[in-house]
Amino acid sequence: MPAADLHSPPDCVAAVTGDLAAEFAGLLPFEVVSEEVASAEHDLRGQVSAPALAELLHRLAGHRCQERAMAQLQHAATDAVD
């Protein structure tokens, strides 16, 4: 997808969701990734310029997905010990 297409919020959200879904495949369901991207887009809306949206959305949503994946792994490890 050309970079110019990523300036549109719907295109940007779809692209970031696809990238992060692939990155977290096997760790988080697609629905969780999609929710995190939508939440991050909502938080960034009106706060960043259109050209910066794709990168910042990827960073913020990616960080949130990483936190959720880590929490799930820690929870699973705790359950395995109990």
C-alpha positions in Angstrom: 0.0 0.0 0.0 1.5 3.4 -0.9 2.4 5.6 2.0 0.0 8.3 0.9 -2.9 5.8 1.4 -2.0 5.5 5.0 -3.0 9.1 5.7 -6.6 8.2 5.7 -7.7 6.9 9.1 -9.7 3.9 7.7 -6.8 2.8 5.5 -4.3 3.4 8.3 -6.4 1.4 10.8 -6.8 -1.5 8.4 -3.1 -1.6 7.5 -1.9 -1.4 11.1 -4.5 -4.0 12.2 -3.2 -6.4 9.5 0.4 -5.8 10.4 -0.1 -6.3 14.1 -2.5 -9.3 13.7 0.4 -11.0 11.8 2.9 -9.9 14.4 0.9 -11.2 17.3 -0.6 -14.3 15.5 -0.7 -17.2 18.0 -0.4 -14.8 20.9 -3.6 -12.7 20.6 -6.8 -13.3 18.7 -7.4 -11.0 15.7 -10.4 -9.4 17.6 -8.1 -8.3 20.5 -5.6 -6.7 18.1 -8.4 -5.0 16.2 -9.8 -3.6 19.5 -6.4 -2.3 20.5 -5.9 -0.6 17.2 -9.3 1.0 17.3 -8.7 2.2 20.8 -5.3 3.6 19.9 -6.8 5.4 16.9 -9.5 6.9 19.1 -6.9 8.2 21.5 -4.7 9.6 18.7 -7.5 11.2 16.7 -7.0 14.9 16.5 -3.7 14.7 18.4 -1.3 13.9 15.6 -1.0 15.0 12.0 -2.2 12.7 9.2 1.3 11.9 7.9 2.4 10.7 11.4 -0.8 8.7 12.1 0.3 5.3 10.7 3.6 5.2 12.6 2.2 6.4 15.9 -0.8 4.2 15.6 1.4 1.2 15.0 3.7 2.1 17.9 0.8 2.7 20.4 -1.3 -0.2 19.4 1.7 -2.5 19.2 2.8 -1.5 22.7 -0.7 -2.2 24.0 -0.8 -5.6 22.2 2.6 -6.5 23.7 1.4 -5.6 27.2 -1.7 -7.8 26.7 0.3 -10.7 25.3 2.7 -10.5 28.2 -0.1 -10.4 30.7 -1.7 -13.4 29.2 1.6 -15.3 29.3 2.2 -14.3 32.9 -1.4 -15.4 33.8 -0.9 -18.7 32.0 2.4 -19.3 33.8 0.7 -18.5 37.2 -2.1 -21.0 36.4 0.5 -23.7 35.5 2.2 -23.3 38.9 -1.1 -23.5 40.8 
